[in-house]
Amino acid sequence: MKRILSLYIIREISSLFLLGIVIFTLVLLMGRLITLTDLVVSHGVPLGDVGRMIMYLIPSFLVFTIPMAFLLAVLLAFGRLSADNEIVVIKASGVSVIQMMPPVIVCAFMAVLLALGASTIGVPWGNSAFKELSFQVLKNNITATIREKTFWDDIPGVVMYTDHYDESEQALKGVIIHDGRNADRPMTVFARNGVVSSVAGSQALLLSLYDGSIHMAGAGDIYRLVHFGEYSMTVGEKGKGSTISRNETDMWLSELHSQIESAATSPKDRLKMMAEYHSRFTFPFSSLVFAILAVPLGIQNRRSGKSGGFTVSIAIILAYYVLMSVVRTLAEKGSVPPAVALWVPDLVFFCLGCFLLRRASLEKSIPTFDYKAALNYFRKAA
């Protein structure tokens, strides 16, 4: 009987889990789809390249959507079992709430493994590949991205404006460029003419400018003005292929570890990398924490059905990620050691889940927040 019950619970959770992953991933993709659609419509980027970009983005979304989908799946599964009085029948057969947990824990470990694969392998691979493809698309479609009388900011830190652009010759007229890549010494370049070209064997763009001036502001009241007949500036990444600049979210675990141990890494960067290193594990393991938390909440939430389960899951996810954002900020500032701070949300929700699970096993109701009574209290006080 327990074997049949375990398979039944696993089947209930699995179907909802897969559906939840698809829905949550599509929701997160919607924000990026607007930008990616603009690449096809306005810049003429091939659909194949856009499809590859989406594929590279998915692992970074799965790190978040897998725990979210698993929490929702367990809440809905046990909410339905409770609403249909199947929980009552199962308990009458001699199976306690604690004895229902093994199949849930098995599903949780599967979700943890999927999320770990996404965070430790998929994220660094996807982020690095996305950056390489994005810049390659920019280079291949440079004639389509630059517009006359429009501010062009496809290169981070660089904004360009041109009065006239000849796509066939890639020639510019009436050029204004603001280069803010160096925050201490931003500069603005004015040029009568210019030519855009790619740097051979490089991930960079070369702007050859003619008959213009450079305006540079420094610390205090320092200001420099330089006139030139010909001036060349490189924008974008100067390295080849794999040498594109990468931050901590693009690094493999081995790279993060070596950078953390390196004496050349600044204290600020070391804290960020340590926070990223531990977050690669804390997010996936939240699925296991949510398994313990969702079962008693799902059993308790028997009347409100699917809408109530969805509301509860959103509330838990919001509270978890707000707490995670707070402790990560503290870890990056050095207020709390990253190895401790990043595990605090999992520990807090694990303790809460154990408390609620114990109350459910003792047939005690779970305390809930009566927002109507709170509203009435504040109205009377006002």
SULSUL-V459043 format. One record per run of one state. SS is the DSSP state (~ for helix, > for strand, _ for the rest). FROM is the first residue (numbers start at 1). LEN is the number of residues. Records with the same first field share a line. If there is no record, write none. Layout:
BEGIN
SS = FROM-LEN + FROM-LEN
END
This chain:
BEGIN
_ = 1-1 + 42-5 + 84-2 + 93-5 + 141-1 + 146-6 + 153-5 + 167-4 + 180-7 + 199-5 + 218-5 + 237-4 + 244-4 + 251-2 + 262-5 + 301-4 + 334-4 + 362-9 + 382-1
~ = 2-40 + 47-37 + 86-7 + 98-43 + 142-4 + 241-3 + 248-3 + 253-9 + 267-34 + 305-29 + 338-24 + 371-11
> = 152-1 + 158-9 + 171-9 + 187-12 + 204-14 + 223-14
END
